[in-house]
């Protein structure tokens, strides 16, 4: 597939890195020469310096025969104009725009064919807000990802010494919880993946990914690890797009405090937020933390634009007694460095966002893609089509499907029902099949399995 990416920032570069190894022809356009040189030094792709909204630049980048345009610059207007030009002048088949402004997002007619001709719009800030909200709702979890419009969820937790499952085989779950269906899709031990079997014994420190109907998530969590007290008090540092959205989302259900260093921003935030206590101050000020009773905070979220400040304020919060700390970190090297230490969860905005883009790029009927383990693994929701003659999955039992080693079918969503996959589960046409892939190199093979033979049409 020929893909043109506009914007070499965190989102654009992460998408490029993810797709370049999958036999895609990729060109990246940006005004920043340094960013383009860094990309070209690391990846096998083409770069072009220029304004992404100018027709001449788009033509030089090869828009005429591009299959997909990903407009992910920091400017909503540039992204929308580029999509409009791609549609009207070059008939580009698929056009995706990154949109940050709620003013645009709340008016879907802006993206219609008569206006800016955007096929799909994504808002990284809203995706991150929803993601963090789930982590606050389930404080025991490292990741909570939804499939099939929220009917099924994949949850990652860390096992710990003394926990209910540590030292026991996975088949203990089924005998201990006969009323609740769940499946462990993968285990990561010391950063290496394990293919889970019924006799696999859980060890202290294992990162366990399990899938279940969303309604059963809390019941399964109780069996896998000791439940934390429900979160009540949340402190946010950083009143930018993400911090403001998160406070707005949480303030009716939690006690929320928001700290920002900019006085004018604080005044504006105080007018926009009805139940959030807005404080003017520095998130790395230990005295301020103590004054605001950091030891009573259930979840602390460091969400400024500065990685170092986020790391420092999260470490201070943890030292001061905050139960769970989350830090937003753009540099992937920093994420790997601090994740799992004193900082409970280090979030990479680009890796959280990328799944929304990958769902449009993947071949076959892909309803959702989630990036896992900071991009090393993926979970895909694929829709099964065809019949036993035209499809390699429909009409077959799970153990008859030729999945690559390391790929696991965790569950099927059939209508409103979530069917946990067992070896004799039969895949039917229309099923939403949730597949866990521990190595991204296997994704292409999984996609091909779900593609329907030409005879079906």
Secondary structure, DSSP 4 states (H G I P E B T S, - for coil): -EEEEE--SHHHHHHHHHHHTTT-EEEEEES-HHHHHHHHHHSS-EEEES-TT-HHHHHHTTGGG-SEEEE-SS-HHHHHHHHHHHHHTT--SEEEEE---HHHHT-GGGGSTTTT--SEEE-HHHHHHHHHHHHHHSTTEEEEEEETTTTEEEEEEE--TT-SSTTSBTHHHHHH-TTS-EEEEEEEETTEEE---TTPBP-TT-EEEEEEEGGGHHHHHHHHSPPPPPP-EEEEE--SHHHHHHHHHHTTTSEEEEEES-HHHHHHHHHH-SS-EEEES-TT-HHHHHHTTGGG-SEEEE-SS-HHHHHHHHHHHHHTT-SEEEEE---HHHHHHHBTTTBSEEE-HHHHHHHHHHHHHSSS-EEEEEEEGGGTEEEEEEE--S-TTT-SSTT-BGGGS-PPTTEEEEEEEETTEEEE--TTPBP-TT-EEEEEESSGGGHHHHHHHTSPPGGG-
